Amino acid sequence: MDGYTLTHKTPSRKDFIDTADFDQSEIKDIITTSRTVRDYIKGGGWLNALFHKSLGMIFEQKSTRTRVSFEVAMEQLGGHALNLAPGAIQLGKHETINDTAKVLGRMCDLIMSRVDRHESIKALAEFAKVPVINGMSDRCHPTQGIGDMITIVDNLPEKPMNEIKVVFVGDATQVCNTLCDMTTKMGMNFVHYGPENHKIDEEWLEIGRKNVEKYGGSVAWSDDPECLKGADFIYTDVWYGLYDKETPKEVYMADFYPKYQVNDELMASTGNPNCKFLHCLPASRNEEVTDSVLDGPNSLAWDEAENRLTAQRGLVLYFSGVAQATLDYIKQQKEAN
């Protein structure tokens, strides 16, 4: 690929609910669109590809990176985003999610939602006539996954993809689930390193195995710290997150600390001085990760956060059906200059 030509001119599915619904070439198309648009805008270019287009953003939870990245992405592309925060609309009070989807689908060109339960995003997609993007559910975090893969691709060491090793440390959050799918879909080696009672679900390991059969690489879970050796990327997430309020925090701390804390010693145990650190943020500093790692020279957490914006631009263009036209325009502008 030349960076301007997509394998698929239009998406195979209306909605972006789960990365597991898409094959490697489609994910690469989204990443290519995202990175090319990022470089063009950072170089001083501007785009109007989504002029007069609106994105309805439904939030059942508070949000920093998801909300800001989608709002800025739509503004930079000539469109507009509506922040439908908790309590700001009738959803869940006097109106069902099905009815909300039907109404927003008639007023907006795209819908993005960060939901408590995955069934909610599926219902939105079923009843809305416009594309629906999953901003996070209790099952997966596909928009984070695109941003993560952009960050990894930006920082790949010089070796074949099937030799790249990504280790997710700690709790099997929805971020872990999506990372398992995304890395194995790219032919990489994925390991979830965590306690057995917080092990990644067998469903996701099976998704990873099917990817490995098709694209190469490997997938595994382990509670043996030996699995850290040779890692190119170490990734962690909070131990006590949005979906764990029924379990006391001290229980989580007992399960994970100190063995699964990403600190200087754990990073050194990889045997790779160039091993990079990833975190989806927000971080509980000095719980799942120490300040010295999060703020250290090998941390990509802040690039990763910025790449949420990179990802959202690519996603809204791709699922609006104008990704290829946008890349064609960028190519023409570069050739003209």
Order of alpha helices (4+ residues) and beta strands (2+ residues): alpha-beta-alpha-beta-alpha-beta-alpha-beta-alpha-beta-alpha-beta-alpha-beta-beta-alpha-alpha-beta-alpha-alpha-alpha
